[in-house]
Amino acid sequence: MTLKKILVILLLCALSLSFAACSLFGADAAMEKKTPCDAEAERKGEEERTLAVVMYHNVLKSRKGVYIVSPEQLEADLIAFEKAGYTTVFPSEAVDFVYGGGELPQKPLIITFDDGRYNNMHYALPLLREHGCKAAFFPVGSFSAFSTDSGDHSNPNYSHLTWAQMGELQMSGAVEMGSHSYDMHRYSPRFGVKRMKGESDAEYRKALAEDTAKMQDALLRATGELPCAYAYPFGEYSSEAAAVLRSFGLKMFFTCNEGVSVIRRGEPQTLNTVKRVNRAGNMTSDELTGLLAKYAR
């Protein structure tokens, strides 16, 4: 072997050793820079999520208002959600995450439709399917019973979902059914699930338990599945009400409090009073996603 070849080999060996040393030093330096705060942030990223929830009511072509959006507005919202990085999920997925058995995307969003209006199925379902989105529908049992029993149904302007239509929705893959009470979406004699004046603890619990059992049974018969989520009528809630509702298998409770919520693995209490943002008809899609971002800060 010539002297020139020996020198080349020695040079290559030196360069390899130098590169290895730099790599080890860089790795050590990176490890040294990692602080307890970084580790805590990583842990939180795996164990908690900031959950955005948008609340809809009516979807109509002819009118607009605080609780009404047009199909065009809804479609613009679905596009805006994706653009903002959100992934829509079902309430059951959030429940599975908190109770330890499931995963959630980094920016989960739940779309809810309250009251069980037929126009939600007529106008929203095709859009949800087209854009690959999920939503939760929260019907009122007594309203749906009337639509079913009277035969006056399937009118987008005023009808509520029938029990059969709820079964279709649950089978669609785009909708998950929840409960909005059987017959407590009333202003009087009881305002939502609030205790009536002069009502004893036992009387209150019995009334709420009977209403909840009736709705859970009706939804199970209609969809083949027991719902896990409850939207409080008019957003009225209490710890006593939650205890009764939980005894019937309900685990996630939606309020009308404006904002976003943080939910955590192993902490079911983070599902007790989930906040929502009402989607009013006078708001643009960009304003809506901007509001969600503001609440998430």
VMD Tcl script that draws the C-alpha trace (Angstrom):
set ca {
  {0.00 0.00 0.00}
  {1.40 3.40 -0.95}
  {1.94 6.20 1.50}
  {-0.71 8.27 -0.30}
  {-3.38 5.59 0.22}
  {-2.48 5.24 3.92}
  {-2.85 9.00 4.41}
  {-6.28 8.99 2.68}
  {-7.50 6.15 4.93}
  {-6.27 7.94 8.06}
  {-7.99 11.15 6.95}
  {-11.31 9.36 6.37}
  {-11.11 7.70 9.78}
  {-10.48 11.05 11.42}
  {-13.46 12.62 9.67}
  {-15.74 9.73 10.74}
  {-14.67 10.06 14.37}
  {-15.22 13.81 14.23}
  {-18.73 13.38 12.76}
  {-19.67 10.80 15.42}
  {-18.44 13.09 18.19}
  {-20.46 16.01 16.82}
  {-23.58 13.84 16.58}
  {-23.23 12.67 20.17}
  {-22.56 16.20 21.38}
  {-25.59 17.49 19.48}
  {-27.83 14.81 20.98}
  {-26.51 15.53 24.48}
  {-27.04 19.24 23.94}
  {-30.62 18.67 22.79}
  {-31.27 16.54 25.86}
  {-29.74 19.19 28.09}
  {-32.00 21.85 26.57}
  {-35.15 19.83 27.36}
  {-36.63 21.28 30.52}
  {-39.26 19.93 32.96}
  {-41.67 22.43 31.40}
  {-41.09 20.80 27.99}
  {-41.80 17.36 29.42}
  {-44.94 18.66 31.11}
  {-46.11 20.23 27.85}
  {-45.61 16.92 26.02}
  {-47.54 15.08 28.73}
  {-50.40 17.56 28.53}
  {-50.44 17.24 24.75}
  {-51.16 13.54 25.13}
  {-53.44 13.72 28.18}
  {-55.67 16.71 27.41}
  {-57.40 18.44 24.53}
  {-58.94 21.85 23.99}
  {-62.40 20.94 22.76}
  {-64.38 23.36 20.59}
  {-68.13 22.85 20.24}
  {-70.37 24.78 17.84}
  {-74.12 24.81 18.51}
  {-76.64 24.96 15.65}
  {-80.42 24.89 15.73}
  {-82.36 25.49 12.50}
  {-80.99 25.18 8.97}
  {-83.38 26.99 6.62}
  {-83.21 28.60 3.21}
  {-85.88 31.24 3.76}
  {-84.97 32.87 7.09}
  {-82.03 33.99 9.19}
  {-81.74 34.77 12.87}
  {-79.95 34.09 16.14}
  {-80.80 30.39 15.89}
  {-81.03 29.98 12.11}
  {-78.38 29.48 9.42}
  {-78.76 28.82 5.73}
  {-77.41 25.66 4.03}
  {-74.85 27.90 2.31}
  {-73.65 29.25 5.65}
  {-73.38 25.75 7.08}
  {-71.34 24.53 4.13}
  {-69.05 27.56 4.40}
  {-68.58 26.71 8.09}
  {-67.60 23.12 7.34}
  {-65.00 24.33 4.85}
  {-63.73 26.94 7.32}
  {-63.39 24.35 10.11}
  {-61.16 22.19 7.95}
  {-59.13 25.20 6.83}
  {-58.59 26.16 10.48}
  {-57.24 22.69 11.25}
  {-60.24 21.24 13.09}
  {-61.33 17.63 12.87}
  {-64.95 16.90 13.73}
  {-65.61 14.12 16.25}
  {-68.59 12.52 17.99}
  {-69.31 13.06 21.70}
  {-68.64 9.33 22.24}
  {-65.08 9.83 20.98}
  {-64.50 12.58 23.54}
  {-65.96 10.33 26.23}
  {-63.66 7.47 25.19}
  {-60.67 9.81 25.33}
  {-61.49 11.01 28.86}
  {-62.26 7.54 30.16}
  {-58.90 6.30 28.84}
  {-59.70 4.07 25.90}
  {-59.65 6.32 22.87}
  {-57.70 8.93 20.95}
  {-58.61 12.37 19.67}
  {-57.07 14.59 17.00}
  {-55.06 17.60 18.16}
  {-57.87 20.06 17.30}
  {-61.16 18.25 17.89}
  {-64.48 19.97 17.22}
  {-68.00 18.77 17.96}
  {-70.89 20.09 15.87}
  {-74.22 19.93 17.71}
  {-77.76 20.45 16.46}
  {-80.29 21.08 19.25}
  {-84.04 20.33 19.37}
  {-84.19 17.62 16.70}
  {-85.52 19.69 13.81}
  {-86.19 17.79 10.60}
  {-84.42 20.53 8.62}
  {-81.17 19.36 10.27}
  {-81.58 16.05 8.48}
  {-82.92 17.54 5.26}
  {-80.23 20.19 4.74}
  {-77.32 19.36 7.07}
  {-76.92 15.61 6.60}
  {-76.06 15.79 2.87}
  {-73.48 18.50 3.61}
  {-71.94 16.53 6.47}
  {-71.59 13.53 4.18}
  {-70.17 15.57 1.31}
  {-67.47 17.13 3.49}
  {-66.72 14.06 5.60}
  {-67.85 15.71 8.83}
  {-69.52 14.36 11.97}
  {-72.25 15.91 14.11}
  {-74.39 15.18 17.15}
  {-78.17 15.69 17.04}
  {-80.03 16.35 20.31}
  {-83.78 15.77 19.84}
  {-86.56 16.47 22.36}
  {-88.59 13.31 22.85}
  {-92.05 14.86 23.15}
  {-91.53 16.88 19.96}
  {-90.47 13.78 18.04}
  {-93.33 11.73 19.48}
  {-95.80 14.30 18.11}
  {-94.22 14.24 14.63}
  {-94.27 10.44 14.67}
  {-97.78 9.96 16.03}
  {-99.50 12.77 14.10}
  {-98.09 11.77 10.74}
  {-97.30 15.45 10.12}
  {-93.58 15.17 9.54}
  {-90.75 15.73 7.05}
  {-91.46 19.42 6.51}
  {-88.21 21.40 6.85}
  {-90.07 24.51 7.98}
  {-91.57 23.13 11.19}
  {-91.29 19.34 11.62}
  {-89.22 17.48 14.16}
  {-87.47 14.17 13.57}
  {-89.51 11.01 13.84}
  {-88.12 7.99 15.70}
  {-87.60 6.19 12.39}
  {-85.62 9.14 11.01}
  {-83.39 9.05 14.08}
  {-82.56 5.45 13.24}
  {-81.63 6.50 9.70}
  {-79.40 9.26 11.05}
  {-77.59 6.95 13.45}
  {-76.96 4.52 10.59}
  {-75.62 7.27 8.32}
  {-72.18 7.28 9.92}
  {-72.25 11.09 9.98}
  {-74.55 11.59 12.96}
  {-74.61 10.46 16.57}
  {-77.80 10.89 18.58}
  {-77.85 12.47 22.03}
  {-80.58 13.51 24.47}
  {-82.19 16.91 24.98}
  {-84.71 15.47 27.51}
  {-88.02 13.81 26.77}
  {-90.34 16.57 27.93}
  {-88.28 19.12 29.87}
  {-87.67 21.56 27.05}
  {-90.32 23.83 28.56}
  {-90.45 27.25 30.21}
  {-93.09 26.21 32.75}
  {-94.03 24.79 35.18}
  {-90.36 23.80 35.19}
  {-87.69 25.78 33.35}
  {-85.59 23.10 31.71}
  {-84.24 20.69 34.31}
  {-84.36 23.23 37.14}
  {-86.05 22.33 40.39}
  {-89.55 23.77 40.75}
  {-90.38 26.03 43.66}
  {-91.41 23.98 46.67}
  {-90.25 20.69 45.11}
  {-88.52 18.33 47.52}
  {-85.20 16.60 46.75}
  {-86.96 13.27 46.30}
  {-89.65 14.74 44.06}
  {-87.08 16.50 41.91}
  {-84.89 13.45 41.46}
  {-87.91 11.28 40.65}
  {-89.20 13.70 37.99}
  {-85.81 14.00 36.29}
  {-85.15 10.26 36.51}
  {-88.51 9.39 34.92}
  {-87.97 11.87 32.07}
  {-84.42 10.67 31.45}
  {-85.33 6.99 31.54}
  {-88.14 7.58 29.05}
  {-85.83 9.36 26.60}
  {-82.98 6.87 26.97}
  {-85.39 4.01 26.31}
  {-86.92 5.78 23.29}
  {-83.52 6.51 21.75}
  {-82.33 2.97 22.36}
  {-85.41 1.62 20.59}
  {-85.05 4.09 17.72}
  {-81.31 3.79 17.09}
  {-80.20 0.55 18.72}
  {-77.70 2.51 20.81}
  {-77.81 4.19 24.20}
  {-76.68 7.83 23.98}
  {-73.81 9.02 26.15}
  {-74.33 12.80 25.76}
  {-76.98 15.18 27.09}
  {-77.62 18.79 26.08}
  {-79.26 20.71 28.90}
  {-82.52 22.39 27.76}
  {-81.91 26.16 27.67}
  {-78.45 25.44 29.08}
  {-79.78 25.17 32.65}
  {-77.80 22.71 34.76}
  {-76.82 21.70 38.28}
  {-74.59 19.14 39.99}
  {-77.70 17.39 41.30}
  {-79.12 17.05 37.79}
  {-75.83 15.67 36.49}
  {-75.79 13.00 39.20}
  {-79.25 11.78 38.18}
  {-78.41 11.85 34.45}
  {-75.16 9.98 35.00}
  {-77.04 7.11 36.65}
  {-78.64 6.43 33.24}
  {-75.34 6.05 31.39}
  {-74.96 9.67 30.29}
  {-71.36 10.89 30.61}
  {-71.01 14.15 28.69}
  {-73.10 17.25 29.36}
  {-73.39 20.28 27.10}
  {-74.29 23.74 28.38}
  {-74.97 27.01 26.58}
  {-72.00 28.70 28.27}
  {-69.92 30.43 25.58}
  {-66.34 29.30 25.16}
  {-64.24 26.17 24.66}
  {-63.42 23.46 27.20}
  {-60.34 21.49 28.19}
  {-60.98 17.78 28.68}
  {-58.48 15.39 30.31}
  {-57.88 11.67 30.47}
  {-58.97 10.16 33.75}
  {-60.94 13.26 34.76}
  {-64.64 12.67 33.96}
  {-65.52 15.95 35.69}
  {-64.09 17.79 32.68}
  {-67.14 16.52 30.74}
  {-69.67 17.90 33.24}
  {-70.22 21.41 31.85}
  {-68.92 21.48 28.29}
  {-69.09 24.94 26.73}
  {-70.45 25.73 23.28}
  {-70.42 28.62 20.84}
  {-73.83 29.44 19.37}
  {-73.66 29.84 15.61}
  {-75.87 32.85 14.93}
  {-77.06 33.62 11.42}
  {-75.49 37.08 11.37}
  {-71.95 35.72 11.73}
  {-69.57 34.84 8.90}
  {-67.64 31.58 8.86}
  {-64.34 33.43 9.35}
  {-65.79 35.28 12.33}
  {-66.90 31.97 13.80}
  {-63.49 30.30 13.51}
  {-61.89 33.50 14.76}
  {-64.11 33.39 17.85}
  {-63.17 29.77 18.49}
  {-59.47 30.66 18.23}
  {-59.96 33.58 20.64}
  {-61.62 31.35 23.25}
  {-58.87 28.73 22.87}
  {-56.07 31.15 23.83}
}
mol new
graphics top color blue
foreach p $ca { graphics top sphere $p radius 0.5 }
foreach p [lrange $ca 0 end-1] q [lrange $ca 1 end] { graphics top cylinder $p $q radius 0.2 }
display resetview
